[in-house]
């Protein structure tokens, strides 16, 4: 019977400790990356739903302003710029398309009513899973991560399970995450067998390569437009979204004023 002291003096012991440390570090990194990915994805969807119509309105106003200028000046360059701006736009939607995402069978959503009536817009729903959902996700990811498996069958089982965990976390479904935690606790445990030095070296190399790949994915997320937005206000992205919306509304008002002035000048012949 070997003692802990005997086990610690085995030639492979330092390498095994290094592998375990690298595995845990990689798992923690993947958890952080997945958490950020879900935040970016959810914020992107909410950003498009809440602010997409405003961006579209700004593009339409810009095209109409260029068209009004071209009509007044008759300059070929002005006409070309107006045509290019119009070509960049999607076809002008009908009323139903224009209000898609802003109304249902019962009428306009509260956010749309507030926007049109200049009332305060209700803060959008939280775009991130709750603290409890985060805790459940992290616990499950640490326990069930495929990188802890040495056998292919066990790795496949863990991958399938973690796919379900990721989906539940992306939805912020605490109840399902609790059920998954119970399911994992009742499932089979994988007992790790002894590893040879060659296998351990290969394992370390694989872990290093995967960390490098994940670092590239993390940089892509951080460098994206939505990623930059979240980094500006990581603790309160809802407020950031509201501030962006207010800024866009101000731009819409400015463009509408400019367009009205151009059209007014065109009708009465005044203006420089």
PyMOL commands that set and color helices and strands:
alter all, ss='L'
color gray80, all
select helices_A, chain A and resi 4-8+13-73+76-88+95-98+110-116+131-144+146-148+152-171+174-186+197-223+225-232+237-268
alter helices_A, ss='H'
color red, helices_A
select strands_A, chain A and resi 103-104+107-108
alter strands_A, ss='S'
color yellow, strands_A
deselect
rebuild
show_as cartoon
